[in-house]
Amino acid sequence: MLKISLTVITALVVTGCAVIPEYKFSKAGASEADFHRDKTQCDDEAFSAGNVVRLKYIEARNACLVKKGWSQVAPK
């Protein structure tokens, strides 16, 4: 029974991690500090908009970053 439970839990954790996409952003002339400042502002905006469901929250945050001039780039 314990072996089955551990297998199921492991499968759920691996599946959960695989579902969350990784996002990278770029902006000409911007520093990492600029990104963190804008991301923090966008995190606050996305959260206050009631996008508590994770994927909607991420979509709202990413849309905010794009409005601030950041371009989404494919992760390596």
ZAKE-702025 format. One record per atom (N, C-alpha, C): residue number from 0; atom name; x negated, y negated, z negated. Coordinates in steps of 0.001 Angstrom, whole numbers. Layout:
BEGIN
NUM  CA  X  Y  Z $
...
end
This chain:
BEGIN
0  N  -826  1203  0 $
0  CA  0  0  0 $
0  C  -872  -1270  0 $
1  N  -1898  -1264  -817 $
1  CA  -2785  -2431  -895 $
1  C  -3484  -2671  434 $
2  N  -3906  -1590  1081 $
2  CA  -4595  -1714  2365 $
2  C  -3673  -2322  3422 $
3  N  -2414  -1925  3436 $
3  CA  -1444  -2468  4389 $
3  C  -1204  -3946  4106 $
4  N  -1055  -4293  2839 $
4  CA  -823  -5691  2464 $
4  C  -1989  -6581  2886 $
5  N  -3214  -6107  2640 $
5  CA  -4387  -6890  3029 $
5  C  -4477  -7043  4544 $
6  N  -4108  -6009  5278 $
6  CA  -4120  -6080  6738 $
6  C  -3108  -7108  7234 $
7  N  -1920  -7092  6668 $
7  CA  -880  -8042  7068 $
7  C  -1294  -9470  6732 $
8  N  -1826  -9680  5550 $
8  CA  -2255  -11023  5135 $
8  C  -3375  -11522  6046 $
9  N  -4329  -10660  6342 $
9  CA  -5427  -11042  7231 $
9  C  -4905  -11424  8613 $
10  N  -3982  -10638  9132 $
10  CA  -3408  -10933  10451 $
10  C  -2691  -12277  10446 $
11  N  -1953  -12577  9388 $
11  CA  -1245  -13852  9302 $
11  C  -2214  -15028  9233 $
12  N  -3272  -14881  8480 $
12  CA  -4260  -15961  8357 $
12  C  -4940  -16207  9696 $
13  N  -5356  -15141  10368 $
13  CA  -6030  -15287  11659 $
13  C  -5079  -15903  12681 $
14  N  -3836  -15464  12707 $
14  CA  -2848  -16017  13630 $
14  C  -2598  -17483  13327 $
15  N  -2460  -17832  12071 $
15  CA  -2228  -19219  11675 $
15  C  -3361  -20127  12089 $
16  N  -4574  -19665  11970 $
16  CA  -5730  -20461  12363 $
16  C  -5805  -20619  13871 $
17  N  -5396  -19609  14594 $
17  CA  -5476  -19656  16046 $
17  C  -4435  -20594  16646 $
18  N  -3351  -20846  15944 $
18  CA  -2272  -21672  16462 $
18  C  -2611  -23149  16407 $
19  N  -3436  -23549  15469 $
19  CA  -3755  -24965  15281 $
19  C  -4836  -25370  16282 $
20  N  -4465  -26179  17261 $
20  CA  -5456  -26579  18263 $
20  C  -6452  -27582  17699 $
21  N  -7621  -27611  18298 $
21  CA  -8649  -28557  17887 $
21  C  -8617  -29742  18851 $
22  N  -8685  -30944  18321 $
22  CA  -8634  -32143  19142 $
22  C  -9914  -32941  18973 $
23  N  -10448  -33426  20071 $
23  CA  -11613  -34311  20068 $
23  C  -11219  -35577  20824 $
24  N  -11742  -36710  20380 $
24  CA  -11423  -37984  21021 $
24  C  -12697  -38760  21319 $
25  N  -12623  -39590  22339 $
25  CA  -13751  -40389  22766 $
25  C  -13258  -41792  23121 $
26  N  -14109  -42773  22867 $
26  CA  -13789  -44154  23233 $
26  C  -15111  -44863  23508 $
27  N  -15243  -45422  24698 $
27  CA  -16487  -46092  25088 $
27  C  -16833  -47205  24105 $
28  N  -18053  -47186  23631 $
28  CA  -18538  -48228  22749 $
28  C  -18097  -48098  21292 $
29  N  -17331  -47073  20974 $
29  CA  -16838  -46913  19607 $
29  C  -17759  -45989  18811 $
30  N  -17855  -46272  17530 $
30  CA  -18690  -45452  16644 $
30  C  -17821  -44408  15931 $
31  N  -18487  -43523  15232 $
31  CA  -17761  -42532  14434 $
31  C  -16944  -43224  13341 $
32  N  -17484  -44294  12791 $
32  CA  -16760  -45059  11776 $
32  C  -15486  -45671  12361 $
33  N  -15573  -46155  13609 $
33  CA  -14385  -46690  14285 $
33  C  -13314  -45613  14418 $
34  N  -13761  -44397  14813 $
34  CA  -12805  -43298  14967 $
34  C  -12143  -42977  13631 $
35  N  -12931  -42859  12573 $
35  CA  -12361  -42508  11268 $
35  C  -11394  -43587  10775 $
36  N  -11704  -44846  11029 $
36  CA  -10797  -45934  10646 $
36  C  -9477  -45811  11402 $
37  N  -9559  -45650  12725 $
37  CA  -8342  -45533  13536 $
37  C  -7573  -44266  13197 $
38  N  -8279  -43165  12971 $
38  CA  -7612  -41903  12637 $
38  C  -6873  -42024  11304 $
39  N  -7489  -42676  10341 $
39  CA  -6831  -42870  9043 $
39  C  -5556  -43687  9209 $
40  N  -5627  -44766  9997 $
40  CA  -4432  -45578  10252 $
40  C  -3361  -44758  10963 $
41  N  -3776  -43945  11929 $
41  CA  -2816  -43129  12685 $
41  C  -2247  -42010  11814 $
42  N  -3065  -41450  10926 $
42  CA  -2557  -40445  9984 $
42  C  -1444  -41050  9132 $
43  N  -1692  -42260  8619 $
43  CA  -693  -42936  7789 $
43  C  579  -43211  8586 $
44  N  416  -43675  9819 $
44  CA  1575  -43969  10667 $
44  C  2369  -42701  10971 $
45  N  1686  -41633  11304 $
45  CA  2359  -40374  11637 $
45  C  3086  -39813  10414 $
46  N  2455  -39906  9258 $
46  CA  3077  -39396  8041 $
46  C  4289  -40228  7660 $
47  N  4188  -41536  7764 $
47  CA  5306  -42391  7367 $
47  C  6471  -42274  8336 $
48  N  6216  -41793  9547 $
48  CA  7287  -41619  10517 $
48  C  8108  -40367  10228 $
49  N  7727  -39616  9198 $
49  CA  8494  -38439  8805 $
49  C  8150  -37195  9594 $
50  N  7010  -37189  10234 $
50  CA  6600  -36022  11015 $
50  C  5874  -35022  10121 $
51  N  6595  -34513  9148 $
51  CA  5978  -33638  8162 $
51  C  5656  -32271  8757 $
52  N  6414  -31848  9748 $
52  CA  6116  -30577  10394 $
52  C  4780  -30746  11106 $
53  N  3828  -29889  10834 $
53  CA  2438  -30085  11248 $
53  C  2270  -30422  12728 $
54  N  2855  -29692  13627 $
54  CA  2622  -29966  15043 $
54  C  3204  -31311  15462 $
55  N  4328  -31703  14911 $
55  CA  4888  -33024  15224 $
55  C  4011  -34121  14642 $
56  N  3465  -33881  13471 $
56  CA  2579  -34838  12827 $
56  C  1340  -35055  13698 $
57  N  745  -33958  14169 $
57  CA  -455  -34048  14997 $
57  C  -140  -34749  16312 $
58  N  995  -34431  16911 $
58  CA  1393  -35098  18157 $
58  C  1521  -36598  17948 $
59  N  2162  -37001  16860 $
59  CA  2352  -38425  16562 $
59  C  1009  -39105  16305 $
60  N  122  -38432  15552 $
60  CA  -1194  -39008  15273 $
60  C  -1995  -39163  16552 $
61  N  -1978  -38141  17408 $
61  CA  -2743  -38201  18650 $
61  C  -2199  -39276  19586 $
62  N  -890  -39427  19642 $
62  CA  -286  -40477  20472 $
62  C  -730  -41859  19974 $
63  N  -814  -42018  18674 $
63  CA  -1273  -43269  18080 $
63  C  -2725  -43547  18480 $
64  N  -3581  -42524  18427 $
64  CA  -4981  -42699  18803 $
64  C  -5103  -43106  20273 $
65  N  -4290  -42518  21121 $
65  CA  -4309  -42865  22544 $
65  C  -3890  -44332  22708 $
66  N  -2883  -44778  21949 $
66  CA  -2464  -46189  22014 $
66  C  -3585  -47124  21589 $
67  N  -4470  -46641  20717 $
67  CA  -5586  -47456  20243 $
67  C  -6785  -47379  21193 $
68  N  -6616  -46696  22334 $
68  CA  -7680  -46671  23337 $
68  C  -8542  -45424  23337 $
69  N  -8249  -44456  22482 $
69  CA  -9021  -43215  22450 $
69  C  -8521  -42264  23514 $
70  N  -9430  -41520  24124 $
70  CA  -9085  -40514  25131 $
70  C  -9340  -39131  24556 $
71  N  -8381  -38254  24740 $
71  CA  -8548  -36895  24254 $
71  C  -9451  -36128  25223 $
72  N  -10439  -35449  24693 $
72  CA  -11351  -34660  25516 $
72  C  -11267  -33203  25100 $
73  N  -11562  -32323  26042 $
73  CA  -11515  -30889  25762 $
73  C  -12597  -30511  24760 $
74  N  -12231  -29699  23760 $
74  CA  -13239  -29267  22791 $
74  C  -14264  -28357  23470 $
75  N  -15467  -28340  22941 $
75  CA  -16541  -27520  23526 $
75  C  -16447  -26099  23037 $
end
